[in-house]
Amino acid sequence: MDSRKLLIRVDANVKIGTGHVMRCLALAQAWQDRGGDVVFAMAESSAGIDERLRLEQAQISRLDAMPGSADDAAQTASLARELQADWAVVDGYHFDSAYQRFLKDTGLQLLIIDDYDHAGHYSVDVVVNQNISAKESLYTSRKKYTRLCLGLDYVLLRREFKVWRDWKREIAPVAKKILVTMGGSDPENVTSAVLRAMRLVDIDGVELIVVVGPGNPNGEMLEQEAAGSNGLTRLCRNVTNIPELMSWADFAVSAAGSTCWELCLLGLPSAVIDIAENQRPIAQALGQDGTAIHLGSGHGFRPDEAAAKVKALLLSSTARSSMSERARRLVDGRGAERVIAAMRGTRFTLRRAKDGDCELLWEWANDPDVRTASFEGNAICWQDHDRWFKAKLADKNCVILIAENNGVPLGQIRFDRTLDYEAEIDVSIARKYRGKGYASSLIATASERIFVDTDVRQLHAWIKAGNSASESAFERARFKRCEAAYVKGAPTVHYTRIRAQDQPQ
């Protein structure tokens, strides 16, 4: 990418918090890792945020305008021209469709980071929504060229999390190390209410680390509360080693913002609280998925009720182990890389399999890892494969799609209809492309295509127990884990996905 410039338009203050800036920082780091330079354009910030950005070798340019206004858009466009920026990234709920359109009309390539379709219409090159509830139906009003990067495959985690991608957590018999983090600002001081709840958890030896963000106005009050804990509560301000604190902890109580995805990567069992309206869907989805427990809203928070729920989890290693495993399958820590790839135009296309693909699919099918994951582990001879492949191409109840990147095949996905409106999935990725996030993207994209092109309403996947990579890929593609089963005598995990219009409301 050499020395290309990236301009990021984002703000931070006590009201909106620091989450927008921190996820933009993750994208900035990924851009820097490819040799580019980054400038943050900010109308509002804090000393702590400014210091963090400078430590990351990012420049800061001040805007003198009301955030989201026409004057803001004009100053941002002028700065982009001055810097000769290749791309602009915009993150914030005050940047509406008119703001986007103004920047696009100047010729900028534009990416917007969104959470809930706040703009209504999108005139941008890329929309990133990294939330568990993100779906294409939120963005029906967009330009034809707009690319959507939706879901947990695109979670933006900072550089310091990279070394923790494959870390394995040990689950303590009784959880006694608790991390409390209510985001970068916490204007309602939910942190204090959580500390009251933790004092009601009567388990000997419980230790707390409380992370206080750079925009938190209640630091002195929290310092006093920690000082009265006989050394069992430690306050950490302006933290830069949050992954280490998450690895130390047995359990976390967290705001339901972007920190949730950091907790997932570290497999840290947690209780989440929505302290802003836009956090509620995240908290509810994580609760329904069994990845975390939802303690409700910061408004009306009940320390006694929260203490009882947290204590039950601290005492149950089985429950925490299950939460940890589910969390790790949701987030793989490569989201920023995938967003950069989308900005650079790296993507795959899907086409129907044809006669000339027979040998390619035979080679993929006989890959040792594919045979190990199969319910029939023996190598497949050419004659049997040739007969099978010709039959599948002729079968109207079978669809085989080949994924290609610039004409190079990278994987296949097959749909076999089993009932009138249901089909089963088989998927494999070429060895050199594994571990790059293609599997979940292929599953999600191809599933949407099948739902549109056919009358299939429900998809099923059967995965041999122990194949955690496949389980993770299907979960990130928004498949739901169902009951365990046996297929050809082997223990199996069953996943299913229902067409959007047929899902219960």
Residue, then its C-alpha position, 0 to 999 in steps of 0.5 A: m500500500d506504500s505511503r498512501k494517506l487515510l483520513i479518519r473523521v471521528d469524535a470523542n467526548v463524555k456523552i458519546g464515549t471513546g468506542h468510535v475512536m478506538r475501533c477507528l484506531a484498530l483500522a488505522q493500525a491495520w492501514q499503518d501495518r501496510g505502509g500507509d499514513v493516518v490522520f485523525a480529523m476531530a472536532e471533539s476529543s480529550a487529552g487522554i485520547d489525543e495522547r493515545l493517538r500520538l503514541e500510535q504515530a497518528q496525526i491529529s487535525r482539529l476541525d472548528a465546526m459543529p460535528g456533522s454540519a455542512d461546515d464540518a463536511a467542507q473542512t473535512a473535504s478540504l483536509a482530504r484534498e490537502l493531504q491527497a488522501d486515498w480514503a476517508v473513514v467516517d464514524g459517528y451517528h451525526f454524519d448523515s446521508a447529506y454529509q456522506r454525499f458531500l464527501k463522495d461528490t469531491g471524489l473521495q473513496l469513502l467508508i462509513i462505520d455504522d451500528y444501526d442504519h443511522a443515516g437512512h441512505y448510504s452513498v459510500d464505497v464501503v459500510v462496516n457494521q461489526n455487530i452480531s445483529a448486522k444484516e443486509s436488510l438494514y441497508t436496502s437504501r444504498k448505492k449499487y456500488t456500496r459494499l457491505c462488510l457486516g457481522l463479527d468477521y469485521v470486528l475491529l480489534r487493535r494491534e495489541f490483540k493480535v498476539w492473543r488470537d490463539w491463546k487458550r484460557e484456563i477456567a478456574p474452579v471458582a472465579k475470583k478475579i473480576l475485571v470491571t470496565m464500563g467504557g471510555s466515559d461512563p457519564e452515568n457512573v454505572t461503574s460505582a453501581v457495579l462495585r456496589a454489586m460486587r461487594l454483595v458477592d460473598i465469595d472469599g478472596v474476590e479481587l477486582i480490577v476496575v478500568v477507568g477510561p480516559g473520558n470518565p469524569n468520576g475518577e476521583m470518586l472511584e479512587q475513593e471507593a477502591a481505597g476502602s476495599n482493603g486492597l481487593t479493588r485496584l483502579c487502572r486509568n488510561v489503560t494500554n494493556i487491556p488484553e493482559l488484564m483480560s487474560w488475568a481475569d476469570f470473569a468480566v462485568s462490562a458495558a455492552g459496547s465494542t469491548c464485548w468483542e475484545l472479551c470474546l477474542l480472549g474467551l472471557p466469560s462476562a456479564v454485560i450492561d447496556i449503558a447506551e441505547n445502541q448497546r441494547p441489541i448487542a447485549q440481548a444478542l449475546g445473552q440469547d447466544g449464551t456468550a454472556i449474561h445480560l444484566g439489563s440497562g445502566h438505568g435502574f441497575r439493581p446491585d442485589e439482582a446483579a450480585a446473585k446472577v454473577k455469584a452463580l456464574l463465579l461458582s460454576s466452572t461448567a457455565r463459564s467454560s461454555m460461555s468461553e468456548r462460544a465467545r472464542r468462536l464468534v471473533d477471530g481477531r482478523g476483522a481490521e485486515r478484512v476491512i482493509a482488504a475490502m477497501r483494496g478491492t479484495r473479494f471473491t465472486l461466485r459461479r456455478a461449477k462446470d465440467g472442468d471443475c471435476e479434477l479441482l474438486w477431487e484434489w480439494a476433497n482428498d486434502p488430508d484435513v478435509r478427509t479428517a473432517s469428513f464422515e467418510g475418511n478414506a481417500i476418494c478414487w478418481q472414478d468414483h469422484d468423476r461419476w459422483f460429480k457428473a451426477k451432481l451437476a445433473d441433479k436439479n436438487c444440487v447447487i455447487l458454487i465455486a468461489e474465485n478471487n481474481g479468477v483463482p479458485l479458493g473454495q467450494i460450497r455445495f447445497d443439497r436439497t433434502l426436503d421441499y424447502e430445506a437443504e444441507i451444506d458442504v463447504s471446503i477452502a483450498r489449503k493456501y486460503r485457510g485461516k483468512g476468513y474466507a470460509s465464514s464469508l463464503i458460507a454467509t454470501a452463498s447462503e444469501r444467494i440460495f435464499v434469493d435464487t431458490d425457494v429454500r427456507q432453511l439450511h443445515a450443516w452437520i460438523k464432526a465434533g472437534n472441528s472447531a474451525s468449521e463451527s466458528a465459521f458457521e457461527r460467524a455466518r449467523f448459523k445457530r447451534c442446535e442439538a448434538a447428534y450422530v452421523k454415521g456413528a460419529p458425534t456431530v454438531h448441528y447448525t441451522r440458518i433460517r431465511a430472514q423473512d421466515q424468522p420469528q419476529 
